[in-house]
Amino acid sequence: MLSEVFGISPEWSANFLLVLARITAAIAPMPLFGTQGVPAQTKVGLAVLLALIVLPLQGAPLSEPPVNIFAFAAVLGSEVLVGLSIGIAVAMVFHALEMGATLIGVQMGFGVGAVFDPLSGAHVGTLDQFYRVVVTLVFFAVNGHYLVIQGLLHTFEVVPPGSADLTLIAGERVVPFFAALFVTAVRIALPVMGALMLTELAMVLVGRTVPQMNVLVESFPAKIGVGLLVMAASMPLMVAFIGAVFGRALIDVNRFLVP
């Protein structure tokens, strides 16, 4: 019926659904694109628009639709898993950068001041929110939104619909990626954490020298002041580092799927 009225063939419909499934699954867990603050109509509209753009440009479309509905459902499920792996990997880059802020906030004593974030639906600290704003601004400054969309569209060139090897996603390539993200979080927090450790050591020496001083009470404003000063001094380098992390991570995400 569709082919008679609109000139749409079954092969085109099958390819469109597979492309749409991968793009929709990738957008859903992504920060900025898939947050609760973005209306569902916007997400669906973006996914459909990208699918219509990708469809005539993909590497090797299906020459014929699967023989039955069960085979098509299996291929569709594999495309959803591919899209989810891409979206979750991009989201983990943001979470790794925010985890560095969490480590800093706990050391500075801001861990007890968590507030509810309506976008993520979780309780986050003051520094977490600050770093989230910084990461978001850097993300747009380095054209990360373009890179994410470009990387997502590039996956259809290297891995056409229905040809994904899911063992690569769950295999040895994923573990080094997430290990590198953890190292990234530690590297972000390392300058401030190092300064705070030296501050604690200095407060211990002061407490030994002046036993009458309440070191515990005096250490809180000292650690907050030192932490904020180190953060302000290292912010230019931190912005450059975050931009480099985004560029590197988006390249590594595409390598998940390449045989």
BALOBA-1460 file (C-alpha; in Angstrom, 3 decimals):
// residues 259
<rec num="1" residu="m" x="0.000" y="0.000" z="0.000"/>
<rec num="2" residu="l" x="2.792" y="2.448" z="0.883"/>
<rec num="3" residu="s" x="4.672" y="1.638" z="-2.289"/>
<rec num="4" residu="e" x="1.548" y="2.291" z="-4.359"/>
<rec num="5" residu="v" x="0.480" y="5.538" z="-2.680"/>
<rec num="6" residu="f" x="3.781" y="7.175" z="-1.685"/>
<rec num="7" residu="g" x="6.273" y="5.230" z="-3.752"/>
<rec num="8" residu="i" x="7.951" y="3.842" z="-0.609"/>
<rec num="9" residu="s" x="9.442" y="0.393" z="-1.017"/>
<rec num="10" residu="p" x="9.661" y="-2.203" z="1.775"/>
<rec num="11" residu="e" x="13.465" y="-2.023" z="1.559"/>
<rec num="12" residu="w" x="13.384" y="1.749" z="2.171"/>
<rec num="13" residu="s" x="11.007" y="1.326" z="5.112"/>
<rec num="14" residu="a" x="13.187" y="-1.357" z="6.694"/>
<rec num="15" residu="n" x="16.337" y="0.747" z="6.305"/>
<rec num="16" residu="f" x="14.608" y="3.818" z="7.708"/>
<rec num="17" residu="l" x="13.418" y="1.952" z="10.809"/>
<rec num="18" residu="l" x="16.901" y="0.539" z="11.436"/>
<rec num="19" residu="v" x="18.555" y="3.942" z="11.055"/>
<rec num="20" residu="l" x="15.898" y="5.575" z="13.232"/>
<rec num="21" residu="a" x="16.322" y="2.906" z="15.916"/>
<rec num="22" residu="r" x="20.079" y="3.481" z="16.192"/>
<rec num="23" residu="i" x="19.796" y="7.274" z="16.259"/>
<rec num="24" residu="t" x="16.917" y="7.326" z="18.759"/>
<rec num="25" residu="a" x="18.695" y="4.903" z="21.084"/>
<rec num="26" residu="a" x="21.863" y="7.007" z="20.887"/>
<rec num="27" residu="i" x="20.107" y="10.305" z="21.620"/>
<rec num="28" residu="a" x="18.083" y="9.011" z="24.586"/>
<rec num="29" residu="p" x="20.933" y="8.670" z="27.161"/>
<rec num="30" residu="m" x="23.059" y="11.557" z="25.870"/>
<rec num="31" residu="p" x="23.490" y="14.647" z="28.044"/>
<rec num="32" residu="l" x="22.007" y="17.867" z="26.646"/>
<rec num="33" residu="f" x="20.134" y="15.946" z="23.939"/>
<rec num="34" residu="g" x="18.358" y="13.397" z="26.117"/>
<rec num="35" residu="t" x="17.838" y="15.224" z="29.419"/>
<rec num="36" residu="q" x="14.431" y="15.600" z="31.022"/>
<rec num="37" residu="g" x="14.410" y="19.288" z="30.151"/>
<rec num="38" residu="v" x="14.233" y="18.511" z="26.420"/>
<rec num="39" residu="p" x="10.653" y="17.751" z="25.266"/>
<rec num="40" residu="a" x="10.028" y="14.293" z="23.858"/>
<rec num="41" residu="q" x="8.708" y="15.833" z="20.644"/>
<rec num="42" residu="t" x="12.053" y="17.570" z="20.127"/>
<rec num="43" residu="k" x="13.996" y="14.339" z="20.640"/>
<rec num="44" residu="v" x="11.780" y="12.404" z="18.229"/>
<rec num="45" residu="g" x="11.890" y="15.206" z="15.668"/>
<rec num="46" residu="l" x="15.696" y="15.369" z="15.845"/>
<rec num="47" residu="a" x="15.971" y="11.592" z="15.472"/>
<rec num="48" residu="v" x="13.631" y="11.522" z="12.463"/>
<rec num="49" residu="l" x="15.448" y="14.451" z="10.827"/>
<rec num="50" residu="l" x="18.852" y="12.805" z="11.267"/>
<rec num="51" residu="a" x="17.481" y="9.493" z="9.998"/>
<rec num="52" residu="l" x="16.178" y="11.158" z="6.839"/>
<rec num="53" residu="i" x="19.588" y="12.784" z="6.328"/>
<rec num="54" residu="v" x="21.533" y="9.572" z="6.926"/>
<rec num="55" residu="l" x="19.350" y="7.243" z="4.877"/>
<rec num="56" residu="p" x="20.607" y="8.236" z="1.397"/>
<rec num="57" residu="l" x="24.205" y="8.550" z="2.657"/>
<rec num="58" residu="q" x="24.717" y="5.315" z="4.583"/>
<rec num="59" residu="g" x="27.438" y="2.955" z="3.499"/>
<rec num="60" residu="a" x="25.647" y="-0.247" z="2.489"/>
<rec num="61" residu="p" x="21.866" y="-0.289" z="2.952"/>
<rec num="62" residu="l" x="19.963" y="-3.518" z="3.185"/>
<rec num="63" residu="s" x="19.474" y="-4.919" z="-0.279"/>
<rec num="64" residu="e" x="16.291" y="-6.664" z="0.819"/>
<rec num="65" residu="p" x="14.270" y="-6.713" z="4.034"/>
<rec num="66" residu="p" x="14.635" y="-9.643" z="6.464"/>
<rec num="67" residu="v" x="12.702" y="-12.761" z="5.571"/>
<rec num="68" residu="n" x="10.327" y="-12.541" z="8.563"/>
<rec num="69" residu="i" x="9.334" y="-10.306" z="11.423"/>
<rec num="70" residu="f" x="11.505" y="-12.182" z="13.925"/>
<rec num="71" residu="a" x="14.658" y="-11.699" z="11.865"/>
<rec num="72" residu="f" x="13.843" y="-8.016" z="11.465"/>
<rec num="73" residu="a" x="13.218" y="-7.681" z="15.215"/>
<rec num="74" residu="a" x="16.641" y="-9.206" z="15.908"/>
<rec num="75" residu="v" x="18.350" y="-6.759" z="13.549"/>
<rec num="76" residu="l" x="16.337" y="-3.886" z="15.026"/>
<rec num="77" residu="g" x="17.391" y="-4.933" z="18.530"/>
<rec num="78" residu="s" x="21.050" y="-4.964" z="17.513"/>
<rec num="79" residu="e" x="20.696" y="-1.418" z="16.161"/>
<rec num="80" residu="v" x="19.151" y="-0.299" z="19.454"/>
<rec num="81" residu="l" x="22.082" y="-1.811" z="21.361"/>
<rec num="82" residu="v" x="24.562" y="-0.079" z="19.063"/>
<rec num="83" residu="g" x="22.829" y="3.253" z="19.584"/>
<rec num="84" residu="l" x="22.657" y="2.800" z="23.348"/>
<rec num="85" residu="s" x="26.360" y="1.970" z="23.495"/>
<rec num="86" residu="i" x="27.198" y="5.200" z="21.663"/>
<rec num="87" residu="g" x="24.893" y="7.338" z="23.792"/>
<rec num="88" residu="i" x="26.021" y="5.821" z="27.086"/>
<rec num="89" residu="a" x="29.683" y="6.217" z="26.135"/>
<rec num="90" residu="v" x="29.171" y="9.924" z="25.416"/>
<rec num="91" residu="a" x="27.209" y="10.319" z="28.656"/>
<rec num="92" residu="m" x="30.004" y="8.648" z="30.611"/>
<rec num="93" residu="v" x="32.438" y="11.295" z="29.379"/>
<rec num="94" residu="f" x="30.271" y="13.952" z="31.026"/>
<rec num="95" residu="h" x="29.880" y="11.869" z="34.182"/>
<rec num="96" residu="a" x="33.639" y="11.310" z="34.406"/>
<rec num="97" residu="l" x="34.273" y="15.048" z="34.279"/>
<rec num="98" residu="e" x="31.587" y="15.622" z="36.908"/>
<rec num="99" residu="m" x="33.072" y="12.868" z="39.077"/>
<rec num="100" residu="g" x="36.259" y="14.913" z="39.279"/>
<rec num="101" residu="a" x="34.173" y="17.774" z="40.675"/>
<rec num="102" residu="t" x="32.592" y="15.384" z="43.169"/>
<rec num="103" residu="l" x="36.015" y="14.327" z="44.444"/>
<rec num="104" residu="i" x="36.995" y="17.975" z="44.870"/>
<rec num="105" residu="g" x="33.728" y="18.856" z="46.599"/>
<rec num="106" residu="v" x="34.030" y="16.041" z="49.115"/>
<rec num="107" residu="q" x="37.585" y="17.040" z="50.007"/>
<rec num="108" residu="m" x="36.582" y="20.689" z="50.404"/>
<rec num="109" residu="g" x="33.612" y="19.835" z="52.616"/>
<rec num="110" residu="f" x="30.858" y="20.584" z="50.116"/>
<rec num="111" residu="g" x="29.598" y="17.009" z="50.084"/>
<rec num="112" residu="v" x="26.940" y="17.700" z="52.732"/>
<rec num="113" residu="g" x="25.503" y="20.603" z="50.736"/>
<rec num="114" residu="a" x="23.978" y="18.543" z="47.935"/>
<rec num="115" residu="v" x="20.844" y="19.903" z="46.285"/>
<rec num="116" residu="f" x="18.306" y="18.356" z="43.928"/>
<rec num="117" residu="d" x="19.035" y="18.798" z="40.239"/>
<rec num="118" residu="p" x="15.808" y="18.677" z="38.172"/>
<rec num="119" residu="l" x="17.673" y="17.937" z="34.923"/>
<rec num="120" residu="s" x="19.431" y="14.786" z="36.108"/>
<rec num="121" residu="g" x="16.883" y="13.850" z="38.778"/>
<rec num="122" residu="a" x="19.614" y="13.349" z="41.392"/>
<rec num="123" residu="h" x="21.210" y="15.201" z="44.283"/>
<rec num="124" residu="v" x="24.429" y="16.941" z="43.278"/>
<rec num="125" residu="g" x="26.895" y="19.121" z="45.127"/>
<rec num="126" residu="t" x="27.604" y="22.786" z="44.600"/>
<rec num="127" residu="l" x="30.849" y="22.164" z="42.744"/>
<rec num="128" residu="d" x="29.174" y="19.468" z="40.671"/>
<rec num="129" residu="q" x="26.725" y="22.028" z="39.343"/>
<rec num="130" residu="f" x="29.504" y="24.534" z="38.707"/>
<rec num="131" residu="y" x="31.617" y="22.018" z="36.794"/>
<rec num="132" residu="r" x="28.544" y="20.866" z="34.881"/>
<rec num="133" residu="v" x="28.058" y="24.416" z="33.627"/>
<rec num="134" residu="v" x="31.764" y="24.671" z="32.745"/>
<rec num="135" residu="v" x="31.744" y="21.310" z="30.954"/>
<rec num="136" residu="t" x="28.600" y="22.261" z="29.032"/>
<rec num="137" residu="l" x="30.070" y="25.598" z="27.938"/>
<rec num="138" residu="v" x="33.333" y="23.939" z="26.862"/>
<rec num="139" residu="f" x="31.331" y="21.265" z="25.043"/>
<rec num="140" residu="f" x="29.614" y="23.908" z="22.924"/>
<rec num="141" residu="a" x="32.801" y="25.980" z="22.594"/>
<rec num="142" residu="v" x="34.668" y="23.078" z="20.953"/>
<rec num="143" residu="n" x="31.606" y="22.309" z="18.769"/>
<rec num="144" residu="g" x="31.024" y="19.107" z="20.676"/>
<rec num="145" residu="h" x="27.372" y="18.983" z="19.621"/>
<rec num="146" residu="y" x="28.478" y="18.958" z="15.982"/>
<rec num="147" residu="l" x="31.132" y="16.343" z="16.698"/>
<rec num="148" residu="v" x="28.605" y="14.087" z="18.438"/>
<rec num="149" residu="i" x="26.157" y="14.272" z="15.539"/>
<rec num="150" residu="q" x="28.975" y="13.853" z="13.010"/>
<rec num="151" residu="g" x="30.338" y="10.858" z="14.907"/>
<rec num="152" residu="l" x="26.879" y="9.305" z="15.133"/>
<rec num="153" residu="l" x="26.335" y="9.705" z="11.403"/>
<rec num="154" residu="h" x="29.827" y="8.350" z="10.713"/>
<rec num="155" residu="t" x="28.913" y="5.063" z="12.384"/>
<rec num="156" residu="f" x="26.594" y="4.292" z="9.474"/>
<rec num="157" residu="e" x="29.555" y="4.490" z="7.092"/>
<rec num="158" residu="v" x="31.785" y="2.117" z="9.040"/>
<rec num="159" residu="v" x="28.986" y="-0.114" z="10.373"/>
<rec num="160" residu="p" x="25.929" y="-0.190" z="8.079"/>
<rec num="161" residu="p" x="22.577" y="-1.201" z="9.600"/>
<rec num="162" residu="g" x="22.343" y="-4.892" z="10.340"/>
<rec num="163" residu="s" x="26.105" y="-5.525" z="10.234"/>
<rec num="164" residu="a" x="27.145" y="-4.568" z="13.775"/>
<rec num="165" residu="d" x="29.306" y="-7.002" z="15.732"/>
<rec num="166" residu="l" x="27.968" y="-6.736" z="19.276"/>
<rec num="167" residu="t" x="30.922" y="-8.686" z="20.667"/>
<rec num="168" residu="l" x="33.094" y="-5.619" z="20.009"/>
<rec num="169" residu="i" x="30.848" y="-3.498" z="22.228"/>
<rec num="170" residu="a" x="30.991" y="-5.930" z="25.121"/>
<rec num="171" residu="g" x="34.595" y="-6.934" z="24.534"/>
<rec num="172" residu="e" x="38.036" y="-5.730" z="25.418"/>
<rec num="173" residu="r" x="37.679" y="-2.307" z="23.777"/>
<rec num="174" residu="v" x="35.162" y="-0.995" z="26.302"/>
<rec num="175" residu="v" x="37.149" y="-1.648" z="29.483"/>
<rec num="176" residu="p" x="40.151" y="0.557" z="28.557"/>
<rec num="177" residu="f" x="37.761" y="3.337" z="27.547"/>
<rec num="178" residu="f" x="36.015" y="3.443" z="30.916"/>
<rec num="179" residu="a" x="39.330" y="3.017" z="32.734"/>
<rec num="180" residu="a" x="40.628" y="6.069" z="30.885"/>
<rec num="181" residu="l" x="37.536" y="8.020" z="31.971"/>
<rec num="182" residu="f" x="38.253" y="7.205" z="35.617"/>
<rec num="183" residu="v" x="41.836" y="8.383" z="35.173"/>
<rec num="184" residu="t" x="40.467" y="11.565" z="33.587"/>
<rec num="185" residu="a" x="38.313" y="12.245" z="36.654"/>
<rec num="186" residu="v" x="41.312" y="11.819" z="38.944"/>
<rec num="187" residu="r" x="43.456" y="14.095" z="36.760"/>
<rec num="188" residu="i" x="40.817" y="16.817" z="36.938"/>
<rec num="189" residu="a" x="40.675" y="16.633" z="40.726"/>
<rec num="190" residu="l" x="44.398" y="16.090" z="41.285"/>
<rec num="191" residu="p" x="45.595" y="19.750" z="41.477"/>
<rec num="192" residu="v" x="42.960" y="20.741" z="44.017"/>
<rec num="193" residu="m" x="43.240" y="17.495" z="45.979"/>
<rec num="194" residu="g" x="47.023" y="17.900" z="46.155"/>
<rec num="195" residu="a" x="46.670" y="21.450" z="47.463"/>
<rec num="196" residu="l" x="44.090" y="20.310" z="50.019"/>
<rec num="197" residu="m" x="46.384" y="17.536" z="51.242"/>
<rec num="198" residu="l" x="49.157" y="20.081" z="51.774"/>
<rec num="199" residu="t" x="46.667" y="22.316" z="53.590"/>
<rec num="200" residu="e" x="45.682" y="19.482" z="55.915"/>
<rec num="201" residu="l" x="49.352" y="18.754" z="56.578"/>
<rec num="202" residu="a" x="49.950" y="22.427" z="57.376"/>
<rec num="203" residu="m" x="46.962" y="22.469" z="59.732"/>
<rec num="204" residu="v" x="48.332" y="19.424" z="61.533"/>
<rec num="205" residu="l" x="51.670" y="21.169" z="62.023"/>
<rec num="206" residu="v" x="49.887" y="24.287" z="63.284"/>
<rec num="207" residu="g" x="47.880" y="22.150" z="65.695"/>
<rec num="208" residu="r" x="51.075" y="20.646" z="67.062"/>
<rec num="209" residu="t" x="52.600" y="24.086" z="67.454"/>
<rec num="210" residu="v" x="49.507" y="25.769" z="68.918"/>
<rec num="211" residu="p" x="47.582" y="23.120" z="70.883"/>
<rec num="212" residu="q" x="44.961" y="25.676" z="71.966"/>
<rec num="213" residu="m" x="43.746" y="26.119" z="68.371"/>
<rec num="214" residu="n" x="40.731" y="24.095" z="67.280"/>
<rec num="215" residu="v" x="42.267" y="22.683" z="64.113"/>
<rec num="216" residu="l" x="39.097" y="20.907" z="63.011"/>
<rec num="217" residu="v" x="37.023" y="24.093" z="63.001"/>
<rec num="218" residu="e" x="39.734" y="26.226" z="61.408"/>
<rec num="219" residu="s" x="40.482" y="23.677" z="58.707"/>
<rec num="220" residu="f" x="37.107" y="24.042" z="56.984"/>
<rec num="221" residu="p" x="37.456" y="27.679" z="55.835"/>
<rec num="222" residu="a" x="41.152" y="27.121" z="55.105"/>
<rec num="223" residu="k" x="40.446" y="24.162" z="52.823"/>
<rec num="224" residu="i" x="37.599" y="25.969" z="51.072"/>
<rec num="225" residu="g" x="39.740" y="29.050" z="50.480"/>
<rec num="226" residu="v" x="42.732" y="27.089" z="49.198"/>
<rec num="227" residu="g" x="40.516" y="24.921" z="47.011"/>
<rec num="228" residu="l" x="38.795" y="27.890" z="45.392"/>
<rec num="229" residu="l" x="42.114" y="29.638" z="44.772"/>
<rec num="230" residu="v" x="43.634" y="26.567" z="43.123"/>
<rec num="231" residu="m" x="40.488" y="26.054" z="41.046"/>
<rec num="232" residu="a" x="40.601" y="29.663" z="39.836"/>
<rec num="233" residu="a" x="44.311" y="29.421" z="39.013"/>
<rec num="234" residu="s" x="43.975" y="26.135" z="37.124"/>
<rec num="235" residu="m" x="40.728" y="26.935" z="35.287"/>
<rec num="236" residu="p" x="42.371" y="28.004" z="31.964"/>
<rec num="237" residu="l" x="44.342" y="24.766" z="31.831"/>
<rec num="238" residu="m" x="41.273" y="22.820" z="32.925"/>
<rec num="239" residu="v" x="39.186" y="24.223" z="30.080"/>
<rec num="240" residu="a" x="41.828" y="23.191" z="27.537"/>
<rec num="241" residu="f" x="42.046" y="19.742" z="29.132"/>
<rec num="242" residu="i" x="38.262" y="19.242" z="29.025"/>
<rec num="243" residu="g" x="38.193" y="20.230" z="25.348"/>
<rec num="244" residu="a" x="40.926" y="17.695" z="24.575"/>
<rec num="245" residu="v" x="39.035" y="15.005" z="26.503"/>
<rec num="246" residu="f" x="35.919" y="15.545" z="24.395"/>
<rec num="247" residu="g" x="37.848" y="15.387" z="21.143"/>
<rec num="248" residu="r" x="39.654" y="12.202" z="22.134"/>
<rec num="249" residu="a" x="36.597" y="10.489" z="23.613"/>
<rec num="250" residu="l" x="34.437" y="10.993" z="20.536"/>
<rec num="251" residu="i" x="37.131" y="9.342" z="18.407"/>
<rec num="252" residu="d" x="37.380" y="6.398" z="20.808"/>
<rec num="253" residu="v" x="33.605" y="5.907" z="20.819"/>
<rec num="254" residu="n" x="33.614" y="5.306" z="17.060"/>
<rec num="255" residu="r" x="36.375" y="2.722" z="17.454"/>
<rec num="256" residu="f" x="34.046" y="0.515" z="19.494"/>
<rec num="257" residu="l" x="32.191" y="-0.579" z="16.407"/>
<rec num="258" residu="v" x="34.955" y="-0.845" z="13.814"/>
<rec num="259" residu="p" x="35.994" y="-4.485" z="13.267"/>
